[in-house]
Amino acid sequence: MKKLAKTILLTGFIGLTSGWAMSQTQQKGAVTDQEFVIRKDRVLTVPVQPRMYEKLPVLPKPTGLNEYNYLVTSYPLNLKPLELKPEPSQKVYSPERMDLYRGYIRAGYGNFASPLLEARYMGTDIADFNYSLQLNHQSFGKGPVLAEESKEAHTNLGFDGSYFTDQVEVFGGLSWNQDSYQFYGVDPRYVSDTEVEGGFEGNVLQAIEAKAGIREIEKVGPFSYEGQLSFRNFTDSYMVKENQFGVEASGTFRPTEDWAGKVGLSYFSTSPEDLNYSLKRTYFAVRPTVSYQYEAFNFTAGLNLVSENDSLENKSSDFHVFPVLKASYQFAEEFGFFGEFSGDVKRNTYYSFVMENPYLGPSEQLLNTVQNYKIEGGIEGQFQGAFSYRGAINMSRYNQMYFFVNNYTSNTLDSETEKFQLVYDEKTTVFNINAELGYKFSDLYSLNSRLDLYQYDLSTQAEAWSRPVWELRINNQVTPIERLIVQANLNLMGGIKARGEDLSDVVGITGPFEVVKLKTIADLQLKADYGITDRISVFAEGNNLLNGKNMRWLNYPTRGIQFIGGASFKF
């Protein structure tokens, strides 16, 4: 053992010495020989692992109870059979509602001694009954001629009420209107300065109206209807009186979505009285129509059956029959066309005449205007929901078309140049070209405009007295900031010819008359309304800002630049 240990130590020492020597030699760059032994006949053996061939044993199935026994106890009850009452389901919609204010007051004051007052109140305390009250007043204590001698005033008071059931609405209303004017449009050639300084005649127009009716609420079923009774009493400061009783009704039948039939009925009995007449006028009309709609195509055909009892020389009949044909087709949103061929009788009353020209004096007779036919065709469309346009050309033929003329006579003592009278043309053809353009940019800006051009072909009158040859209306609305609304409107009218002085030197013979061309009317309006809060707002208005005379009726200039400002309050 000692020899073996010595041998091992000696061998290890020699190995270490040799390794150190070799490393030193390699560090010096010397190359040494080495020997590798490869044995091909060496075999590696792995012990064999025994394999399991036994299957897992099958567990026995659990056994349960094969029979179940229950104890049932009967408890008989003597109950009546349940009675079912089916009812349609009624869904209660409760949409979000904005704060609604029942009352509204608007008051202001301007130059020409012009107070303004508007008041409205709506009552909704009772679920099935709504009512509203309105009061409007505006007056001008001073006018364009001799200040207070050309004053003007307008007052309106009204009440409306509606009672609602599940199917119909029963409505009614009562109103009182008063308009006061001065006949300041005298021709200085026919009156002296003393008479002018003494003041002008005045006229107060008063009308009381009442109405009551019934109409269906839904108007989506196969049949809908509406009917109304009305009465109006009108008087002025002189000898004019006019009572009117009216009945209006309409019914619509919709058997399918494409077809619809409608019948309109109207009857009016009017009793006008004036210096030269006392009449009993009746007007009865039945208007049946049938409409058909197929996609973008719409067609309407019907008749206007009218009976009226105006007294005229060589009048063939009181009964009139006119066709009604209307068609439209929208090729696309940007372009479509429409056309119409129809006729009718336009009902005229003294009240309708004086509402158009408040300086109307005594007249010889009252006549309806017969529209023998109207032929119209045009195009319309819109672009991207912002631009809209409409253009049309129409031609109409009338009998008894009316005109307003000043009361000039060859006898200057009998002339009342400040008052107008009615004259009629036997057969009149009117050509009209009209165009409309609209634009809307969100809620910031909107534009509406219309241009009308007229040409008159007359038979018994020399000119289309007091009627314009062209009209242009441009309305703009801007909302630059929240709560501020600004409106700028321009109304133009031109080509008006008035009948002036009687040029005949023979007393008792009228005409020929002087033709007076009136200047173009240009009315520029600016309005602004600013809401300080949801309840309080202030406003300012300016009219006739170009300070023109704007003489719509001969010898009647209008007020110059007008300003009015005020505030409104909701409660």
C-alpha positions in Angstrom: 0.0 0.0 0.0 2.9 2.4 0.8 4.4 1.6 -2.6 1.1 2.2 -4.3 0.7 5.5 -2.6 4.1 6.6 -3.5 3.6 5.6 -7.1 0.4 7.6 -7.3 2.0 10.7 -5.8 4.9 10.4 -8.1 2.7 10.0 -11.1 0.6 13.0 -10.1 3.7 15.2 -9.6 5.1 14.2 -12.9 1.7 15.0 -14.6 1.6 18.4 -13.0 5.1 19.1 -14.0 4.5 18.0 -17.6 1.3 20.0 -17.8 3.1 23.1 -16.6 5.9 22.5 -19.1 3.5 22.0 -22.0 1.6 25.2 -21.1 4.8 27.1 -21.0 5.8 25.6 -24.4 2.4 26.4 -25.9 2.6 29.9 -24.7 5.8 30.2 -26.6 4.1 28.9 -29.8 5.4 25.3 -29.9 3.2 22.5 -31.6 3.0 19.1 -29.7 1.8 15.6 -30.8 -1.4 14.1 -29.3 -3.0 10.7 -29.7 -6.7 9.8 -29.9 -8.1 6.2 -29.6 -11.4 5.2 -31.4 -13.0 1.9 -30.6 -15.6 0.4 -33.0 -16.4 -2.7 -31.1 -17.7 -1.1 -28.0 -21.5 -1.8 -27.3 -23.7 0.1 -24.9 -26.4 -1.9 -23.2 -29.6 -0.7 -21.5 -31.5 -2.8 -19.0 -34.9 -4.1 -20.1 -38.1 -2.6 -18.4 -41.0 -5.1 -17.9 -44.3 -4.1 -19.6 -47.8 -4.2 -17.9 -50.5 -6.1 -19.9 -53.2 -6.2 -17.2 -56.5 -4.2 -17.8 -58.0 -1.9 -15.1 -60.7 -3.5 -13.2 -64.4 -2.4 -14.0 -66.0 -0.8 -10.9 -69.4 -2.1 -10.0 -72.5 0.1 -10.9 -74.3 1.6 -7.9 -77.7 0.3 -7.3 -80.6 2.6 -6.3 -84.2 2.4 -5.3 -86.4 1.0 -8.1 -89.8 2.3 -6.7 -90.9 5.7 -5.4 -93.9 6.2 -3.3 -95.5 9.6 -2.7 -98.3 10.7 -0.4 -100.8 13.1 -2.2 -103.5 14.8 -0.1 -106.5 16.4 -1.9 -107.9 19.8 -0.7 -111.0 20.6 -2.8 -112.0 24.3 -3.1 -115.3 25.8 -4.3 -114.1 28.7 -6.5 -115.9 30.5 -9.3 -114.3 30.2 -12.8 -112.0 33.1 -13.7 -113.5 35.6 -16.1 -111.1 37.1 -18.5 -111.7 40.6 -20.0 -109.2 41.2 -22.8 -108.3 44.8 -23.5 -105.9 46.4 -26.0 -102.5 47.3 -24.7 -102.1 51.0 -24.3 -98.5 52.2 -24.1 -98.0 55.4 -22.2 -95.4 57.6 -23.9 -93.7 60.1 -21.7 -91.3 62.0 -23.9 -89.0 64.5 -22.5 -90.8 67.9 -22.4 -89.2 71.3 -22.5 -90.3 74.0 -20.0 -93.4 75.6 -21.5 -94.5 79.0 -20.3 -98.2 79.8 -20.4 -98.0 83.5 -20.6 -96.1 85.9 -22.9 -95.9 89.7 -22.9 -94.1 91.9 -25.4 -94.0 95.6 -25.1 -92.1 98.4 -26.9 -92.2 102.0 -28.1 -90.8 103.8 -31.1 -90.8 107.0 -33.1 -94.0 108.4 -34.7 -95.5 107.9 -31.1 -95.9 104.2 -31.7 -96.6 102.0 -28.7 -96.6 98.2 -29.1 -98.2 95.6 -26.9 -98.6 91.8 -27.4 -100.0 89.5 -24.7 -100.8 85.8 -24.9 -101.9 83.3 -22.3 -102.6 79.5 -22.7 -104.4 77.4 -20.2 -103.8 73.7 -19.9 -104.9 73.0 -16.4 -107.7 70.7 -17.5 -106.4 67.6 -19.3 -109.0 67.5 -22.1 -109.5 71.3 -22.5 -107.1 73.9 -23.8 -107.7 77.6 -24.3 -105.8 80.7 -25.2 -106.2 84.4 -25.0 -104.5 87.0 -27.3 -104.2 90.7 -27.2 -102.3 92.8 -29.9 -102.1 96.5 -30.2 -99.9 98.8 -32.3 -100.6 102.4 -33.1 -98.8 105.4 -34.7 -99.9 108.7 -33.2 -98.1 110.6 -35.9 -98.0 110.0 -39.7 -96.3 111.2 -42.8 -98.7 114.1 -43.5 -99.5 116.7 -40.8 -98.4 114.4 -38.0 -101.5 113.6 -35.9 -103.8 114.0 -38.9 -102.4 110.8 -40.5 -102.4 108.6 -37.5 -103.1 104.9 -37.5 -104.1 102.2 -35.0 -104.6 98.4 -34.9 -106.1 96.3 -32.1 -107.0 92.6 -31.9 -108.5 90.6 -29.0 -109.2 86.9 -29.4 -110.1 83.7 -27.6 -109.7 80.1 -28.8 -110.6 76.9 -27.1 -110.4 73.1 -27.8 -112.0 70.1 -26.1 -110.4 66.8 -26.9 -111.9 63.3 -26.8 -110.3 60.0 -27.8 -111.2 60.5 -31.5 -112.2 64.1 -32.2 -111.4 67.7 -31.3 -114.3 70.2 -30.7 -112.9 73.7 -31.2 -114.2 77.3 -31.3 -113.1 80.9 -31.1 -114.2 84.5 -30.8 -112.3 87.6 -32.0 -112.6 91.3 -32.2 -110.6 93.4 -34.6 -110.4 97.2 -34.9 -108.3 99.2 -37.5 -108.3 102.9 -37.6 -107.2 105.0 -40.6 -107.2 108.6 -41.8 -108.0 109.6 -45.4 -104.9 111.8 -45.7 -104.2 111.1 -49.4 -105.9 114.2 -50.8 -104.8 115.8 -54.1 -103.9 119.4 -53.3 -105.3 120.5 -56.7 -108.8 119.6 -55.5 -108.7 121.0 -52.0 -107.7 124.3 -50.4 -105.0 124.7 -47.8 -107.6 125.6 -45.3 -109.4 122.3 -45.8 -106.2 120.4 -45.5 -105.2 122.2 -42.2 -108.7 121.4 -40.9 -107.8 117.8 -40.8 -108.8 114.6 -42.6 -111.7 112.3 -42.4 -111.2 109.1 -40.4 -112.5 105.6 -40.7 -112.7 102.9 -38.1 -113.1 99.3 -39.4 -114.5 96.8 -36.9 -115.1 93.1 -37.3 -116.4 90.5 -34.8 -115.9 86.9 -35.7 -117.1 83.6 -34.1 -116.4 80.0 -35.2 -117.1 76.5 -34.0 -116.3 73.2 -35.4 -115.2 69.6 -35.1 -112.4 67.6 -36.6 -110.8 64.2 -36.3 -107.5 64.0 -34.3 -105.6 61.1 -35.8 -106.2 61.7 -39.6 -104.4 58.4 -40.3 -107.3 56.0 -40.7 -109.3 55.2 -43.9 -111.6 58.2 -43.3 -111.1 61.6 -41.8 -113.3 64.7 -41.6 -113.6 68.3 -40.5 -116.4 70.8 -40.3 -116.8 74.4 -39.2 -119.5 77.1 -38.7 -118.6 80.7 -38.8 -120.1 84.2 -38.5 -118.7 87.6 -39.0 -120.1 91.1 -38.5 -118.3 94.0 -40.2 -118.9 97.7 -40.0 -117.1 101.0 -40.7 -117.6 104.6 -39.7 -119.9 105.3 -42.6 -122.7 103.2 -44.1 -121.0 99.9 -44.7 -122.4 96.8 -43.0 -121.7 93.2 -43.9 -122.8 90.1 -42.1 -121.5 86.7 -43.2 -122.6 83.2 -42.3 -120.4 80.3 -43.5 -120.3 76.5 -43.4 -117.2 74.6 -44.4 -116.6 70.9 -44.4 -114.2 68.3 -45.9 -113.9 64.6 -45.9 -111.0 62.4 -46.9 -111.2 58.7 -47.8 -108.0 56.6 -48.1 -108.8 53.0 -49.2 -105.1 52.2 -49.9 -101.7 53.9 -49.4 -101.7 54.9 -53.1 -105.2 56.2 -53.6 -107.1 58.9 -51.8 -110.4 60.7 -52.4 -111.4 64.1 -50.9 -114.6 66.2 -51.0 -114.7 69.8 -49.9 -117.8 71.8 -49.3 -118.3 75.5 -48.6 -121.4 77.7 -48.3 -121.4 81.4 -47.5 -124.3 83.8 -47.2 -123.3 87.5 -47.2 -125.5 90.6 -46.7 -123.5 93.7 -47.6 -125.0 97.2 -47.3 -123.5 100.4 -48.7 -124.5 103.8 -50.0 -125.4 102.4 -53.4 -126.6 98.8 -52.7 -128.1 96.3 -50.3 -127.5 92.8 -51.4 -128.1 89.2 -50.5 -125.1 87.2 -51.9 -124.7 83.4 -51.8 -121.8 81.2 -52.7 -121.9 77.4 -52.7 -119.0 75.2 -53.9 -118.4 71.4 -54.0 -114.8 70.3 -54.8 -114.4 66.5 -55.2 -110.9 65.2 -56.1 -109.1 61.8 -56.5 -105.4 61.5 -55.9 -103.0 58.7 -56.9 -99.4 58.3 -55.8 -96.9 55.9 -57.2 -93.4 56.2 -55.9 -92.3 59.7 -57.0 -95.3 60.3 -59.2 -98.4 62.2 -57.9 -101.6 62.9 -59.8 -104.8 64.6 -58.8 -108.0 64.9 -60.8 -111.3 66.5 -59.8 -113.9 69.2 -60.4 -114.8 72.6 -58.9 -118.6 73.0 -58.9 -119.5 76.6 -57.9 -122.8 78.4 -57.7 -123.0 82.2 -57.1 -125.7 84.8 -57.6 -123.8 87.9 -58.6 -125.9 90.1 -60.8 -124.3 90.9 -64.2 -125.6 91.9 -67.6 -125.6 89.1 -70.2 -124.7 86.5 -67.5 -125.2 83.1 -68.9 -125.6 81.1 -65.7 -124.9 81.2 -62.0 -123.5 77.7 -62.1 -119.9 77.0 -63.0 -118.0 73.8 -63.7 -114.2 73.7 -63.8 -111.7 70.8 -64.2 -108.9 70.2 -61.8 -105.8 68.4 -63.0 -102.5 68.3 -61.2 -99.4 66.2 -61.7 -95.9 66.1 -60.3 -92.9 63.8 -60.7 -89.6 64.0 -58.8 -86.9 62.4 -60.9 -84.4 62.9 -58.1 -84.0 65.0 -55.0 -82.3 67.6 -57.1 -84.9 67.8 -59.9 -88.6 67.4 -60.4 -91.5 68.9 -62.4 -95.1 69.8 -61.8 -98.1 71.0 -63.8 -101.7 72.2 -63.3 -104.8 72.9 -65.3 -107.7 74.2 -63.3 -110.4 76.9 -62.8 -112.4 78.3 -60.0 -114.5 81.3 -58.7 -112.6 83.5 -56.2 -115.0 84.8 -53.7 -114.8 88.6 -53.0 -116.5 90.5 -50.2 -116.3 94.1 -49.0 -114.3 92.9 -46.0 -111.7 91.2 -48.2 -111.5 94.3 -50.4 -111.0 96.7 -47.5 -108.4 94.4 -45.9 -106.4 94.8 -49.1 -106.9 98.5 -49.5 -108.0 100.2 -46.2 -108.7 103.5 -48.0 -111.7 102.1 -50.0 -114.7 104.3 -50.1 -118.3 103.6 -51.4 -118.4 101.3 -54.4 -121.0 100.6 -57.1 -121.1 96.8 -56.8 -119.4 93.8 -55.4 -118.5 91.0 -57.8 -116.6 87.7 -57.5 -113.7 87.0 -59.8 -114.2 84.0 -62.2 -111.0 82.2 -63.1 -111.9 80.5 -66.3 -108.6 78.5 -66.4 -105.1 78.4 -65.1 -102.3 76.7 -66.9 -99.0 76.3 -64.9 -95.8 74.3 -65.3 -92.5 74.4 -63.5 -89.6 72.7 -61.9 -88.4 72.3 -58.3 -85.7 70.5 -56.2 -83.2 70.7 -53.5 -79.5 70.0 -53.1 -78.0 68.2 -50.0 -80.8 69.6 -47.8 -79.4 73.1 -48.0 -80.4 74.7 -51.3 -84.0 74.6 -52.6 -85.5 76.1 -55.7 -88.8 76.4 -57.5 -89.6 78.1 -60.8 -92.9 78.3 -62.7 -94.7 79.9 -65.6 -98.5 80.2 -65.5 -101.3 81.9 -67.5 -104.7 82.6 -66.2 -107.9 84.0 -67.7 -110.3 86.0 -65.5 -113.7 87.6 -65.7 -114.5 90.5 -63.4 -111.0 91.1 -62.3 -111.0 94.0 -59.9 -108.8 97.1 -59.6 -108.6 100.0 -57.1 -108.7 103.6 -58.5 -108.9 107.0 -56.9 -112.2 108.7 -57.1 -111.4 111.4 -59.7 -114.3 112.9 -61.6 -114.6 115.7 -64.1 -116.5 117.7 -61.5 -113.8 118.7 -59.0 -116.5 119.5 -56.4 -117.6 115.8 -56.4 -114.1 114.3 -56.4 -112.9 112.5 -53.3 -109.4 111.8 -54.4 -108.5 110.4 -51.0 -110.9 107.5 -51.3 -110.7 104.6 -53.7 -113.4 102.8 -55.6 -113.7 99.4 -57.4 -113.6 99.0 -61.1 -113.7 95.6 -63.0 -112.2 94.4 -66.3 -114.5 92.1 -68.3 -111.9 89.7 -69.6 -108.3 89.7 -68.3 -105.4 87.4 -69.2 -102.5 87.4 -66.7 -99.1 86.0 -67.4 -96.9 85.3 -64.4 -93.3 84.0 -64.1 -92.1 83.3 -60.6 -89.0 81.9 -59.0 -88.1 80.9 -55.4 -84.7 80.3 -53.9 -84.0 79.0 -50.4 -80.8 78.2 -48.5 -80.2 77.0 -45.0 -76.9 76.4 -43.2 -77.7 74.5 -40.0 -79.2 76.9 -37.5 -76.8 79.7 -38.3 -78.2 81.2 -41.4 -81.4 80.8 -43.6 -82.5 82.6 -46.8 -85.9 82.7 -48.5 -86.6 84.7 -51.6 -89.2 85.0 -54.4 -89.5 87.0 -57.6 -92.7 87.6 -59.5 -93.2 89.1 -63.0 -96.6 90.0 -64.3 -98.1 90.9 -67.6 -101.8 92.0 -68.0 -103.9 91.7 -71.2 -107.0 93.8 -70.5 -110.3 94.3 -72.4 -112.2 97.2 -70.8 -109.7 98.9 -68.6 -106.8 101.0 -70.0 -104.3 99.8 -67.4 -103.9 97.3 -64.6 -104.6 100.0 -62.1 -102.7 99.8 -58.8 -101.2 96.4 -59.5 -97.5 95.8 -59.6 -95.6 94.5 -62.7 -92.9 92.9 -60.6 -92.2 92.0 -56.9 -89.1 90.8 -55.1 -88.9 89.6 -51.5 -85.7 88.6 -49.8 -85.7 87.4 -46.2 -82.5 86.6 -44.2 -82.1 85.2 -40.7 -78.8 84.9 -38.9 -78.0 83.5 -35.5 -74.4 84.6 -34.9 -74.3 83.7 -31.3 -76.6 81.7 -29.0 -79.8 83.6 -28.0 -79.3 86.3 -30.7 -81.5 86.3 -33.8 -81.0 88.9 -36.5 -83.3 89.3 -39.5 -82.7 91.4 -42.6 -85.6 91.7 -45.1 -85.9 93.6 -48.4 -89.3 94.0 -50.2 -89.3 95.6 -53.6 -92.3 96.4 -55.8 -92.4 98.3 -59.1 -94.3 99.1 -62.3 -97.5 100.3 -60.5 -99.7 102.6 -62.5 -102.5 104.6 -60.8 -105.5 106.2 -62.4 -105.2 110.0 -61.9 -107.2 113.0 -62.9 -110.1 112.8 -65.2 -109.0 114.6 -68.4 -112.5 115.0 -69.8 -113.9 118.5 -70.0 -117.5 117.3 -70.2 -119.4 117.0 -67.0 -121.0 113.6 -66.6 -118.6 111.8 -68.9 -115.7 110.0 -67.3 -112.4 109.4 -69.0 -109.9 109.4 -70.4 -107.8 109.5 -67.2 -104.3 110.5 -66.5 -101.9 107.6 -66.0 -99.6 108.2 -63.0 -96.6 106.0 -62.7 -95.6 105.4 -59.1 -92.0 105.1 -58.0 -90.5 101.8 -57.0 -91.2 100.7 -53.5 -88.1 99.6 -51.5 -88.6 98.6 -47.9 -85.5 97.5 -46.0 -86.1 96.0 -42.5 -83.7 95.0 -39.8 -84.8 93.1 -36.7 -82.8 91.8 -33.7 -83.9 89.7 -30.7 -81.6 88.7 -27.9 -82.6 86.4 -25.1 -81.1 87.5 -21.8 -82.5 84.4 -20.0 -85.1 81.8 -21.0 -87.8 84.2 -19.8 -86.5 87.7 -20.6 -85.4 89.0 -24.0 -85.0 92.4 -25.7 -85.7 93.4 -29.3 -85.2 96.2 -31.7 -86.8 96.8 -35.1 -86.2 99.2 -38.0 -88.5 99.6 -41.0 -88.2 101.7 -44.2 -84.5 102.2 -43.5 -84.0 103.7 -46.9 -86.4 106.5 -46.0 -88.5 106.2 -49.1 -92.1 107.4 -49.6 -93.1 103.9 -50.7 -96.4 105.0 -52.2 -98.4 101.8 -52.6 -101.6 103.8 -53.2 -101.7 107.1 -55.1 -101.4 110.2 -52.8 -100.6 108.0 -49.8 -96.9 108.2 -48.8 -95.8 106.0 -45.9 -93.9 106.9 -42.8 -90.2 107.4 -43.1 -87.5 105.6 -41.1 -89.2 103.8 -38.2 -87.5 102.4 -35.0 -89.1 100.5 -32.2 -87.5 98.8 -29.2 -88.7 96.9 -26.2 -88.6 93.7 -24.2 -90.6 90.5 -23.8 -91.2 88.3 -20.8 -92.5 84.7 -20.4 -94.3 83.5 -17.3 
